[in-house]
Amino acid sequence: MIDHKPIKIFDIILLTNESKLVEFKNNDEFYLEDVIVEDNILKLNVSYSGGCKKHQFSLIEKKNLQRAKNIFEVHLQLIHNSNKDNCKKIVTEELFFNLLPLKSKLQKENRDKKDISLVLIINNITVNYN
């Protein structure tokens, strides 16, 4: 259970037919410690080296595949931009992402399927979202 209200909930960068895959040149090192889904919110616990500059994270939909009748496998990639922070302090941060736009998009694309379930694969960690 998410034990407190997140400071900010970010959107996932979704793939569309019109958009090209966004290439991120800055993907600095970080560790994805934990992944939790609760109440349409994806919570990611990350740690990284820094502490002197503001770090930015983006979560990108890379691809999605239909696994079964109502089950979709969605590959997401978490991207980290350290803004060239050379400090060595270990920083732990909670990131929150809204899953509803992703699920809504897949439901619109598959109108014949009422209730869909998603298998989210985030940087090779798998979690279910119903």
Residue pairs with C-beta under 8 A, 6 or more apart in sequence:
1 38
2 36
2 38
2 39
2 41
2 43
6 41
6 43
6 94
6 96
8 96
9 41
9 96
9 97
9 98
10 57
10 58
10 59
10 95
10 96
10 97
10 98
11 97
11 98
11 101
12 42
12 59
12 60
12 61
12 76
12 97
12 98
12 99
12 101
12 102
13 22
13 58
13 59
13 60
13 61
14 61
14 101
14 102
14 105
15 21
15 61
15 62
15 63
15 64
21 62
22 60
24 58
24 60
24 79
24 81
26 79
26 80
26 81
26 82
27 79
27 80
27 81
28 48
28 55
28 80
28 81
28 82
29 48
29 49
29 80
30 46
30 47
30 48
30 57
30 78
30 80
31 46
31 47
31 48
32 44
32 45
32 46
32 78
32 122
32 123
32 125
33 45
33 46
33 47
33 92
34 43
34 44
34 45
35 42
35 43
35 44
35 45
35 120
35 122
35 125
35 127
36 42
36 43
36 127
37 43
37 99
37 120
37 127
37 128
37 129
40 98
40 99
40 100
40 103
41 96
41 97
41 98
41 99
42 59
42 96
42 97
42 98
42 99
42 120
42 122
42 127
42 129
43 94
43 95
43 96
44 57
44 59
44 78
44 94
44 95
44 96
44 97
44 122
45 92
45 93
45 94
45 95
46 57
46 78
46 80
46 92
46 93
46 95
47 90
47 91
47 92
47 93
48 55
48 80
48 82
48 90
48 91
48 93
49 82
49 85
49 87
49 88
49 89
49 90
49 91
50 82
50 85
50 87
50 89
50 91
51 85
51 87
51 88
51 89
51 91
52 85
52 86
52 87
52 89
53 82
53 83
53 84
53 85
53 87
54 83
55 80
55 81
55 82
55 83
55 85
55 91
55 93
56 80
56 81
56 83
57 78
57 79
57 80
57 81
57 95
58 78
58 79
58 81
59 76
59 77
59 78
59 79
59 95
59 97
59 122
60 76
60 77
60 78
60 79
61 74
61 75
61 76
61 102
62 75
62 76
62 77
63 74
63 75
64 72
64 73
64 74
64 75
64 106
65 72
65 73
66 72
66 73
66 110
67 73
67 119
69 113
70 113
70 114
70 115
70 116
70 117
71 116
71 117
71 118
71 119
72 106
72 110
72 116
72 117
72 118
72 119
73 118
73 119
73 121
74 102
74 106
74 118
74 119
74 120
74 121
75 121
76 120
76 121
76 122
76 123
77 122
77 123
78 95
78 122
78 123
99 118
99 129
102 118
103 116
103 118
103 129
106 116
106 118
107 113
107 116
110 116
115 130
117 128
117 129
117 130
118 128
118 129
118 130
119 126
119 127
119 128
119 129
120 126
120 127
120 128
120 129
